[in-house]
Amino acid sequence: MNIVLVSDVFGLTPALLDMAKKLEACMIIEPYKGQSMEFQNETDAYTYFVNNVGLDNYLAHLSKTVGRIENPVTLIGFSVGASVVWRLSAIKSNKFIKQAFCYYGSQIRNFTEIEPNFKINLVFPLSEPHFDVVELQSRVYNKSNVETHTAHYLHGFMNYYSSNFSETGYTEHIDLLRSIAKRNASNNK
């Protein structure tokens, strides 16, 4: 099964490219049309994203891009990337999306009415400053096609450029995603 990464507000970075290699991803979808933004910090990245792209435009870009995919894929999204994957799951847009992993998609809290059309694993951080993670999990965990997990790390733990980056958490979850990819590849033979 092919893996498609859906980036956070930092977009295309050397660390994301490295992750793509580690996971043998076939594609990276990011909000800045391949332009390396080189933000100095999360606040700058988030502000630029909100003012120049926005969640709706990123969702439209994601939907258009995955609409052209003709092989079974697993989407792996981070932060706003996870939030747009969650929103995409409500659209019966592509039968080739087999599953998704959404890491710390904080905007999911604004779209809890969604009923996903493909299997989706929501990986929440230990806590969030703007909402109660446990309460959000309780609103989505009983939905069809949804599994929820709590990581022992904070929002951004998979992003080298985040102040919450965790080498331990990153390694743990890269290994987990690799094992799932291998298992899926074996099952599809």
Secondary structure, 3 states (H helix, E strand, C coil): CEEEEECCCCCCCHHHHHHHHHHCCCEEECCCCCCCCCCCCHHHHHHHHHHHCCHHHHHHHHHHHHCCCCCCEEEEEECHHHHHHHHHCCCCCCCCEEEEEEECCHHHHHCCCCCCCCEEEEEECCCCCCCCHHHHHHHHCCCCCEEEEECCCCCCCCCCCCCCCCHHHHHHHHHHHHHHHHHHHHHCC
